[in-house]
Amino acid sequence: LILPVEFQCVHGDHRQRLRHLGGRVPPEEDQRFLRLPCHGVLQGRRQEAAGAHIGDGTDPLAPVLFIRHPHKQAIPVCQGGEKRRAAIAGVMAMEPEVLILDEPTAGLDPRGREVILSLVRTYRDQTGSTVILVSHSMEDVAKTADKVLVLNHSHVAMFGTVPEVYSRTDELEEMGLTVPQITKIFRALHDRGFDVSPSVFTVSQGADELMRYFEGRGMV
């Protein structure tokens, strides 16, 4: 925990402004949302942000939930990954200027992880909002982030683009972090004399690099 060096009390008309600056993802046990259909979470969060009645029309964020029946399924009926998507999309419905997500893919299977990350990327690209993703998964960070900030014992150890930070492998490992497995594979290939880039951080980048390698040798 980093203690603040100064603070300011906010009250009155500023509260509404703060609601648009950031939003929190409610825990699964939040009783206000347990009995709502998954689609209702979106409407409820928009109403909470605007302080006004929201109609029963189709919410533009509903399709990104990937839930079988968002208008009918109550939150407890949804699967774990669906609950997570409903909670995150509910905060996105408030359209905060800064969205902070703490380990949003923890405990999910690979498909569930990718759906969550795709949801985050779509929100960022469509709204232009700032998204701060807190994660120990270097793969998730490589897929999602434009800039990476590494904290070590409450101090900023590194800050830069994904290639700039991930190239400092030894320093990351000393802090208990490691680059993605796909990066290790391509660096090992590069060290053994293969003409491949060592700066590969995602599986899709790896596939593209292999295609470039094989095409350059007339093998495909």
N, C-alpha and C positions, 0 to 999 in steps of 0.2 A: 504494500500500500504506500503510495506516494502522497504525503500530507500536503495540502495546499499552503502556499505562503501568504495568500490573502484571499478574502472572500467578500461577497456582497449579498445582502438580503434583498430578495425580489418579492414584490407583492403587487396586488391590485391588477392594473391593466397589463402588466408585464407577464402575467402567468400565461395568458393566451399565446403570447409570442414565444415563450419557452416551450410550449407544447409543439410548436412547429420547428424548433431547433433540434429536438431529439426525441426519440421514443424508446420505450423498453419493451422487450418481448415478455409477455406475462408467463409465469410458470404454469405448468399443466394443471396445478391444483387451484388456480384462480377461479373461484366460484362464479364470478360474473360471466365467464365464457363457457363453463362446462355444459350448460344446457342449451346453448345456442347451436344452430346448424353451423357448419364450417363457413358457409357463405355469410352467415349473420355476423361472424367475427369481423369481417371487413366493414360491414355497415356500422357495427357498433363502434369500431375504432374511428371511422370517419366522423360519426356523430360526436364522439368524445373530443375529437380535435376541433370540429367546427362549432360545437355547442348548439347544433340545430338538428331538426328532424331530417332523416335520410329516407328517401323513398324506397320502394321495393323493386326498383328496376335492377337490371343486370349491372353488376359492378365490373369495371374494366379490368380489375385485378383478379377476378374470379378464375379466368382460364389458367393462370400461372400456378394455381393450387394443385392441379393434376389430381384432384380428389374425385372419386367416382360419382358421388351425388352431393355436391357442395350445398345445395338448397335443403337437403333432407338430413344428412348425416350430422348427428350431434358430435361434439368434440370427443366425448368418451368412446364413441363407436369407431372413430377414426383410428387408424394404425399410428404407431409411434412417429414415423416419418411424416404422415399426413398432419398430425397434431403440430409438429414442428413447423411445417410449411404454413399451416393456418395461422399460427402465432406470429411468424415472421411477416407474412403477407398482411396480417392485421395491423402491424406497426407501419409497414410500408404504405398502407392505405391512408395513414395520417400525413404522408409525404413530408417527413422531417428533412431539414436541410442537412443534418448529419445523422447517419444511421450507424449505430455501434452494435456489432454482433460478437458475442464472446463464445467461441467454440461452437458455432451453429451446426456443425456436422458431426459432433462427437457422438459416438455410439451408433451411427447409421451405417448401413451396408454401402458398397460402392455406388450402386445406382441411386440410393437415397442421397448420398453425399453430392453426386453430380447434379441432381435435381435442385438441391438447395443452392449450390453455387451458381447454377444457371439462373435461378430466380434472383439472386443477388446481382449478377452481372446485368440481367435485363433491367432491373430497377435502376441501377447506376446509369446505364446507357440511355434509358428513356427519360429520366428525370434530371440527370446531371448533378445529382446530389453526391455529397461526400460519403463514402462508406468506409468505416474503420472495422477491419476484420481481425479479431484476436484469435490466433490459432497456433498450435504447436505442430500442425501438419504442414510441412514444407511443400508438399504436393498441392494442397489446397491454395496456399499462398501464391505459388508459381502460376496456377491456373487463373487466378482472380486479380492479383494486385498489380498496380502500376508502380507503386513505391513500397519499399519494405523498411520497417523500423524494427531493429532487434534490441530488446532490453535485456540487460544482464545485471542482476542485483540492484534493480531500480535505477540503473543508469543507461543512457543510450550508448550502445556498443557499435551499432552500424546504422546507416541510413543511406538508401540509394535505390536504384532500379533493381529488378530481380537479377540480371546478370552481374551487376556490380556487387551485390551482397552475396550471391550464391557462389561467386568465384573464390570467396575467402573460406574455403572448405575447412581448413585446419582450425581456424579461429572459431568457426561455428561448432565444430565437434568438441572443442575445449569447453564450450558453454553448454554442452549437452544436446546440441541440435545437429542435424545432419541434412545434407542435400537429398533431393529425391533419388530413389533407386535408379530411375532412368538416367539421371545425370551421372551417377557412378558408372553405369554400363558404358555410356558413350565416352567418358573420360578414360576408361580402361582401354577401349578400342583405339582411341586417339593415341594413347601412350604406347600401344603395341604397333603403331605405324599405319593404322587404317586412316584413310583420308575422310574423316568425319569430324564435325564440329564438337568440341567438348562442351559447348554452351547449349545443351539441350536440357530443358527443365520439365517438360510434360510429355506424356505418351504421344500426343498428336504431333508435337515437334519432332519426336523421335521417328515416327512413321514418315514424316516429310523428309527428314534427313537421310533415312535409309533409301527412300525412293530416289533422292538426288544421287546418292552413292551408286546405286545399281544402274540408274539411267546413264550416268557418266561412263559406265563400263559396258554399255550395250547389253545389259543382262535382263532388261525388261522392255 
